[in-house]
Amino acid sequence: MAPRKRLRKNKDLALNLYAYTKNGVTYFSYKHPKTGKYHPMGSNRQEANAAARQLNSILIKESDLVSQVMGTANKDVAHLIKRYREEFVPGKKLAAGTLKILEYRLNRIARDIGTQPIDEVDVPYIANYLDKNFQRDAYIKHRATLIDLFRFAIMKGLYPAEAGNPAEITYAKSEYEKARRRLTLPQFWEIHEKAEPWMQLAMEIALITLQGRAEVINMKFSDYQDKTLQVVRQKSSKHEHSHLKIHCPQLEDIITRARQSGIASPYIIHRRPERKVEAEGRDHWTKLTPNTFTAEFRKTRDKCKCFEAMPRQNRPTFHEIRALGSWLYKKQGYDNETYIQPLMAHADQKMTEHYQQGHERQWVMVEAGLDLKAGGK
């Protein structure tokens, strides 16, 4: 908001109060700082000044004045997202899949609140936006993105540090009942029975190696040598623990079956599509794209009787095979820290334990040896 030129006749007028003369009488009007509309304030200078000062205290936020000093006036959330993308995201060195997910969230936030001035975003605004638009995982993930955005804004002087991070103060909602149910072993085998041969192989590989969808569909025959599978975890490919050499003799049979498909392909998991079309990330016509793979698994899963009474949003995805395998390893006595955690390429043991939760109720053995007779009456 540009300051009004101080003329001699209005040097004692409050901010946004203007004087004009008509038929020899001086009248006053107040210019709304947001809408720009003028509102008549009568001809009494003292009363008009008092009213203007009261309106300014209500309509002009402290942040509006601060933004003028900081140079953030007229900067909106879209501007913040643009700078975040250009100046911060490249330095994060995210894997392609993770970057794609982040871009999706940034696009959603820009579409929803991109025109909102940065200095008008506060805790109630963020809380209201999250509550009205997201639930469960989506709420948590978009909140995390907003926290990172405003941490960047504070770091770059686009948002006053003393105001705090408006997204970080909002309710975390970290504890809720997971909508998607864990996959049980009987359910795994029912899906497996109805699946195409290539999907059966993918399910078996995921269960044994504890790798996710991206790793499974990217595995090549050349990655398996001397009973050892070489894998790079896509989500954490920049970290040392993501580069795995998995000694796995059990894969011999699976790979032999994969070679018997009658289709020449460099990929272990492959199929003959109905028509050959180019797709992003596919360097061979037999390779499955992530979206196609997920859709095929979902169609196969939904044919199973065990899921008929379960709402679609609760039905386990292919990702749950990884969690099931982790839990099965634990049940067979394998150690989390030295065996399962490295196999899952987790840097944190808590993440491994998170995957293992929810598969069966854990019973705690305790003693209750009170002798009522010994206590007397």
ZAVEXPA-412942 format. One record per residue: x, y, z of N, C-alpha, C in turn; residue in three letters. Coordinates in steps of 0.1 Angstrom, whole numbers, plus 5000, padded with zeros to 4 digits. Layout:
BEGIN
XYZXYZXYZALA;...
REM end
This chain:
BEGIN
500949885000500050005000500950125000MET;500950204990501750324989501250434998ALA;502150515005501650615014501050735006PRO;500050805012499450915005500351035006ARG;500351104995501151234995500651325005LYS;501551375014501151465025501051605020ARG;499851645017499551785014499351865027LEU;499551995027499352075039497952055045ARG;496952045036495552045041495251915048LYS;496051805045495651675051496851625060ASN;497851705064498951655071498551605085LYS;497451645090496951595103495951485103ASP;495651435090494651335089495251195091LEU;494451105097494850965099495150895086ALA;495850785086496150705074494850665068LEU;494750675055493650635047492450725048ASN;492550845055491450935055491751055046LEU;490751085038490951195027489951305029TYR;490351425026489451545027489151595013ALA;487951645011487551714999486551815002TYR;486551924994485652034997484552044986THR;483252064991482152074982481252184988LYS;480952284979480152394983480652464995ASN;481952474996482552545007482652465020GLY;482152345020482252255032483252145030VAL;484052115040485052015039484451875044THR;484551775036484051645039485251545040TYR;484951435047486051335048485551195043PHE;486451125038486150985033487250895037SER;486950775040487950665044488050565032TYR;489350545028489650455017489950315024LYS;489150215021489350085026490750025021HIS;491649985030492949945026493049815018PRO;491949735018491949615010491149624997LYS;489949684998489049694986489349814978THR;489849924984490150044977488850134976GLY;487750094982486550174981486550284991LYS;485950394988485850514997484450505004TYR;484550545017483350545025483250685032HIS;482050755031481950885037482050885052PRO;482750985057482950995072482451125078MET;481651195070481051325075481951435074GLY;481651545081482351675080483151715093SER;482951635103483651655116485051595115ASN;486051685115487451635113487851545125ARG;487551585137487951505149487351365149GLN;486051365146485351235146485851145135GLU;486051205123486551135112487951075114ALA;488851155121490151105124490050985134ASN;489150995144489050895154488550765148ALA;487550775139487050655132488050595123ALA;488850675116489850625107490950545114ALA;491350605126492350535134491850395139ARG;490550395143489950265148489850165136GLN;489450215125489350125113490750065109LEU;491750155109493050115106493550005116ASN;493250015128493649915138493049785136SER;491849785129491149655127491549595113ILE;491649685103491749635089493249625085LEU;494149695091495549685087496249595097ILE;496649475093497349385102498849435104LYS;499349395115500749435117501649375106GLU;501249265101502049195090502049285078SER;500949365075500949445064502049555064ASP;502249605076503249705078504649645077LEU;504749525084506049455083506449425069VAL;505449375061505749335048506249445039SER;505849575042506349685034507849705037GLN;508249685050509649705054510449585048VAL;509849465049510649345045510649335030MET;509849405023509749395008508949275003GLY;508049225012507249115008505849145004THR;505549275004504249325000503849274986ALA;502649234984502149184971502749054966ASN;503448984975503948854973502948744978LYS;502648654969501648554973502248414974ASP;501448314977501948184980502548124967VAL;501948154955502548104943503948154941ALA;504248284945505548334944506548254953HIS;506048224965506848144974507148004968LEU;506147934962506347804956507347814945ILE;507247914937508147934925509647944930LYS;509848024940511148034946511647904952ARG;510747844959511047714966511547614956TYR;510847604944511147514934512547544928ARG;512747674926514047714919515247714928GLU;515047754940516247774949516447654959GLU;515447584962515547484973515447344969PHE;514447314960514247174956515447104949VAL;516147174940517247104934518347064944PRO;518547134955519547094965519146974973GLY;517846934973517446824980517846694974LYS;518146694960518546584953517646464955LYS;516346484952515346384954515346284943LEU;514946154946514846054936513646094927ALA;513646044915512646084905511146064910ALA;510945954916509645924922509246014933GLY;510146044942509846134953509646284948THR;510446324938510246454932508846464925LEU;508446364919507146364912506046384922LYS;506146314934505146334944505146474950ILE;506346524952506446664958505846764948LEU;506046744935505546834925504046834925GLU;503446714927502046694927501446784939TYR;502146774951501646844962501747004960ARG;502947044955503147184952502147234943LEU;501847164932500747204922499447214929ASN;499147124938497847124945497747254954ARG;498747274961498747394970498747524962ILE;499447524951499447644943498047674937ALA;497447564933496047574927495047624938ARG;495147574950494247604960494447734967ASP;495647774970495847894978496947984972ILE;497247964959498448034953498248184953GLY;497048234952496748374952496748444966THR;496848364976496848424990498148494993GLN;498048624997499248695001500048615012PRO;501348605011502148535021501848585035ILE;501848725036501748785049500348775055ASP;499448715048498148695054497848545057GLU;498848465056498748325059499248315074VAL;498248265082498648245096498148105100ASP;498248075113497947935118496447905115VAL;495547985118494147955115493847925100PRO;494548005092494347985077494847855073TYR;496047815077496647685074495747565079ILE;495447585092494647475099493247455091ALA;492647565088491347555081491547495067ASN;492647525060492847475047493147325047TYR;493947275057494247135058492947055063LEU;492247105072491047035077489947015067ASP;489847125058488747115048489047035036LYS;490347015033490746955020491446815021ASN;491946775033492746655034492346565046PHE;492546445045492346345055493546245056GLN;493846195068494746085070496146115063ARG;496646025055497946045049498046175041ASP;497046205034497046325026497246455034ALA;496546455046496646565055498146575060TYR;498646465064500046455070501046505060ILE;500946455047501946485037501846625032LYS;500646675031500546815026500946915038HIS;500646875050501146955061502646965061ARG;503246845059504746845059505346935048ALA;504646935036505147015025504947165029THR;503847205035503647335039504647385050LEU;504947295059505947325069507347355062ILE;507647275052508947295045508947425037ASP;507747455031507547585023507847705032LEU;507147705044507247825052508547835060PHE;509247715062510547715067511547785057ARG;511247755045512047825034511747975033PHE;510448005035509948145034510648225046ALA;510748175057511348245069512848255066ILE;513448155061514848155058515248265047MET;514348285038514548385027513948525031LYS;513448535043512948665046511548705040GLY;510848605035509548625029508448615040LEU;508748565052507848555062508548585075TYR;507948665084508548705097508848595106PRO;510148575110510548465118509848465132ALA;509648585137509048595150507648545150GLU;506948535139505648485138505548335139ALA;506748275137506748125137506248065124GLY;506547935123506047865111504547835112ASN;503747895104502247875106501747735104PRO;502447655096502047515093502547425104ALA;503747455110504247365120503447365133GLU;502847475136502047495148500747415147ILE;500247385135498947315133499047175139THR;497847115141497746985147498346875137TYR;499246795143499946705134499146585130ALA;498146545137497346425134498146305130LYS;499146285138500046165135499446035139SER;498546035148497945915153496545895148GLU;496245795140494945765135494945615131TYR;493745565130493645425125493945425110GLU;494845345106495245335092494045285084LYS;493745355073492645315065492945185058ALA;494145175052494445055045494844945054ARG;494244825052494544715061495744645057ARG;496344575067497544495065497144375056ARG;498044325048497844205040498144085048LEU;497243985049497543855056498143755046THR;498743655051499343555042498343475034LEU;497143435040496143375032495643465021PRO;495543595024495043685013496143695002GLN;497343695006498443694996498343584987PHE;498043464992498043344983496743344975TRP;495643404980494443404972494643504960GLU;495243614962495543704951496543634941ILE;497543564947498543504939497843394929HIS;496843324935496243224927495443284915GLU;494943404916494143464906494943554896LYS;496243574900497043664892497643594880ALA;498043684870498743634858500143584862GLU;500743504855502043444858503143554862PRO;503143664854504143764856503843834870TRP;502543854873502243914886502543824897MET;502343694896502743594906504243604909GLN;505043614899506543634901506843764908LEU;506143864905506443994911506043994926ALA;504943924929504543914943505543824951MET;506043724945506943634952508343704954GLU;508743784944510043854946509843964957ILE;508744034957508544134967508444074981ALA;507843964983507743894996509143845001LEU;509943794992511243744996512243844998ILE;512343944989513444044989513044174997THR;511744185000511244305007511344434999LEU;511344424986511544544978510144584973GLN;510044714970508744774966508544764951GLY;507444824947506944814933508044864923ARG;508644984926509545044917510744954915ALA;511244894926512444804925512044674917GLU;510944624920510544494914510344504898VAL;509644614894509444624879510744674872ILE;511744714879513044764873514044654873ASN;513844544880514844434881515044374867MET;516344354863516744294851517344154854LYS;517344074844517943944845519443964848PHE;520044064842521444084844521844134859SER;520844174866521044214880521244094890ASP;520943974885521043854893522243764888TYR;523243764896524443684892524943614904GLN;525343484902525943404914525043404926ASP;523743394923522743384934522543514942LYS;523043624936522943754943522243854934THR;521343924940520544024933521044164937LEU;521344244927521844384929520644474928GLN;520344554938519144644938519544784943VAL;518944884937519145024942517745064946VAL;517445094959516145144963515945284958ARG;514745294951514445424944514245544953GLN;513545514964513245634973514445684981LYS;515445604982516545644990517845624983SER;517845644969518945604961520245684964SER;520145804971521245884973522045834986LYS;521445744993522045705006522745575004HIS;523745545012524645425011523845305014GLU;522845305023522145185027521145145016HIS;520945225005520045194994520645104984SER;521945094983522545004973522844864979HIS;522044774975521944644981522544534971LEU;523244434977523544314970522944204979LYS;521844144974521044054982521343904978ILE;521943834987522243694984520943614986HIS;520443564975519043504975518943384966CYS;519443264970519343154962517843114958PRO;516843154966515443124963515043184950GLN;515743294945515243354933515543274920LEU;516443174922516843094910515543034903GLU;514642974911513442914905512543024899ASP;512443134906511543244901512143294887ILE;513443314886514043374874513943264863ILE;514043144866513943034856512543034850THR;511543054859510143064854509943184846ARG;510543294850510443424842510943404828ALA;512043334826512643314813511843224804ARG;510843154810510043064802508843124797GLN;508743264797507543334793507343324778SER;508443304770508443304756508543444750GLY;508843544759508943684754510343724757ILE;511043784747512443824749512343964756ALA;512843964768512844094775514044094785SER;514644214787515744224797515244224811PRO;513944244813513344264826512744134832TYR;513044104844512443984851510943984850ILE;510344094854508944114854508544184841ILE;507944104832507544164819506344094814HIS;505744154804504544094798504444154783ARG;503544084776503244124762502044214762ARG;502144344760501044434761500144414749PRO;498844464750497944454738498444524726GLU;499144644729499744714718500944784723ARG;501944804714503244864718503045014717LYS;503145084729503145224729504245284737VAL;504745404734505745464742505145524755GLU;505945514765505545564778506745614786ALA;506545714794507645774801508245674811GLU;509545664811510245574820510345434815GLY;509845404803509845274797510845264785ARG;511945184787512945174776512745044768ASP;511744964772511544844764510044814764HIS;509444764753508044754752507444654761TRP;508244564767507744464776507744504791THR;508344624793508344674807507044724812LYS;506644704824505444764830505744894836LEU;504844994834504945124840504345104854THR;504745194863504145184877502645194878PRO;502045284870500645294870499945174865ASN;500445114854499844994848499944874858THR;501144864864501344754874500344764886PHE;500244884891499344914902497844874898THR;497444924887496144894882495844744880ALA;496844674875496644534873496544454886GLU;497444494896497344434909496044464916PHE;495544584914494244624920493044534914ARG;493144524901492044444894492044294899LYS;493244244901493444104905492944094920THR;493344184928492944184942491444184944ARG;490844274936489344294937488544174932ASP;489144074926488443954922488343854933LYS;489143874944489243784955488043794964CYS;487443674968486343674977486643734991LYS;487943724995488243765009488143925010CYS;488043994999487944135000486544194996PHE;485644104994484244144989483544235000GLU;483744205012483044285023483944395028ALA;485144415022486044525027485844645018MET;485644765023485644885015486844905006PRO;486744954995487944964986489045044992ARG;488745154999489845235005490645155016GLN;490045045021490744965031491544845026ASN;491344815013491944695008493444725006ARG;494344625009495744645009496244654995PRO;497344734993497944754980499144664979THR;499844664967501044584965502044614975PHE;502144744980503144784989503044705002HIS;501844655006501644585018502344445018GLU;502744395006503544275005504844295012ILE;505444405010506744435017506644435032ARG;505544485037505244485052505044345056ALA;504244265049503944125052505244045053LEU;506144065043507343985042508244025054GLY;508344145058509044195070508644125082SER;507344115084506744055096506943905096TRP;506943835084507243695083508643665087LEU;509543745082510943735086511143735101TYR;510443835107510543855122509943735129LYS;508843675124508243555130509143435129LYS;509943435119510843315117512143335125GLN;512243445133513343465141514543545136GLY;514343615125515343695119515443825127TYR;516643875129516843995137516544125129ASP;515944225135515544345128516844425124ASN;517744445134518844535132519844485122GLU;520144355123521244305115520744235102THR;519444205101518944135089517844205082TYR;516744235089515544285082515744435078ILE;516244515087516344655084517344675072GLN;518444615072519344635060518644585047PRO;517944475048517244425036516144525031LEU;515544595040514544695036515144825033MET;516444835034517144965032516645075040ALA;516345045053515945155062517145205070HIS;517245335071518245395079517845395093ALA;516545385096516045395110515345265113ASP;515645205125514945085129513545105132GLN;513145225136511745255139510845235127LYS;511445265115510645255103510445105100MET;511445025102511244875100510144825110THR;510144865122509144825132507744875128GLU;507744995122506445045117505844945107HIS;506644895098506144805088505644675094TYR;506244635105505844505111504644515121GLN;504244635123503044655132501744625125GLN;500744575133499444555128499144425122GLY;500044335122499844205116499144105125HIS;499444105138498644025147498844085161GLU;497844055170497944115183499044065191ARG;499744145198500944115206500444085220GLN;500743965226500343935239501543955249TRP;501344015260502344035270502143935281VAL;503243855284503143755294503443825308MET;502543805317502743865331502243755341VAL;502543785353502243695364501143755373GLU;500243675379499343725389499243625400ALA;500043635410500243525420499643565434GLY;498743655435498243695448497443575455LEU;497843545467497243435475496243505485ASP;494943485482493843545490493843485504LEU;494143355505494143295519495143355528LYS;496343385522497443435530497143575535ALA;496143645529495843785533494943785545GLY;494243675548493243675559491943745555GLY;491043745565489843815563489743935573LYS;
REM end
